[in-house]
Amino acid sequence: MIIINVKEGESLDKALKRFKKKFEKTGVLRELRSRQAFEKKSVARRHEIKHAIYKQNMNLDITA
């Protein structure tokens, strides 16, 4: 359970923004979406490798 202490004089919008940021860091929503449909390990590994290649190419483009 995520607990956000609202500080004295803090607006509700700022507290809500902190809550959303904390909630996103936990990865609950990401895990929920991944559990909706079963993905074989080989497919998950292939997707992970493709993502790693993409990130590596992005890093090469930035430095070049």
C-alpha positions as CSV (number, residue, x, y, z in Angstrom):
1,M,0.0,0.0,0.0
2,I,1.4,3.4,-1.0
3,I,1.2,6.1,1.6
4,I,1.7,9.8,0.7
5,N,1.9,12.3,3.5
6,V,0.4,15.6,2.5
7,K,2.6,18.4,3.8
8,E,1.3,21.5,5.4
9,G,0.1,24.0,2.8
10,E,0.8,21.6,-0.1
11,S,-1.8,21.6,-2.8
12,L,-3.7,18.4,-3.6
13,D,-2.5,18.4,-7.2
14,K,1.2,18.2,-6.0
15,A,0.3,15.4,-3.6
16,L,-1.5,13.5,-6.4
17,K,1.5,14.0,-8.7
18,R,3.8,12.5,-6.0
19,F,1.4,9.6,-5.6
20,K,1.3,8.9,-9.3
21,K,5.1,9.0,-9.5
22,K,5.5,6.6,-6.6
23,F,2.8,4.3,-8.0
24,E,4.6,4.2,-11.4
25,K,7.9,3.3,-9.7
26,T,6.4,0.2,-8.1
27,G,5.6,-1.3,-11.5
28,V,2.2,-2.7,-10.4
29,L,0.4,-1.5,-13.6
30,R,3.2,-2.9,-15.9
31,E,3.0,-6.3,-14.1
32,L,-0.8,-6.4,-14.4
33,R,-0.6,-5.8,-18.1
34,S,2.0,-8.4,-18.6
35,R,-0.1,-11.0,-16.7
36,Q,-3.2,-10.4,-18.8
37,A,-1.9,-12.7,-21.6
38,F,0.6,-15.5,-21.3
39,E,3.8,-15.0,-23.2
40,K,6.2,-17.9,-23.8
41,K,9.7,-17.5,-22.4
42,S,11.2,-17.7,-25.9
43,V,9.0,-14.8,-27.1
44,A,9.7,-12.8,-24.0
45,R,13.5,-13.3,-24.4
46,R,13.3,-12.3,-28.1
47,H,11.4,-9.1,-27.1
48,E,14.0,-8.4,-24.5
49,I,16.9,-8.8,-27.0
50,K,15.1,-6.5,-29.5
51,H,14.6,-3.9,-26.8
52,A,18.3,-4.1,-25.8
53,I,19.4,-3.7,-29.5
54,Y,17.1,-0.7,-29.8
55,K,18.5,0.9,-26.7
56,Q,22.1,0.3,-27.9
57,N,21.4,1.8,-31.3
58,M,19.8,4.9,-29.6
59,N,23.0,5.3,-27.5
60,L,25.1,5.1,-30.6
61,D,23.0,7.7,-32.4
62,I,23.3,10.1,-29.6
63,T,27.1,9.8,-29.2
64,A,27.8,9.9,-33.0
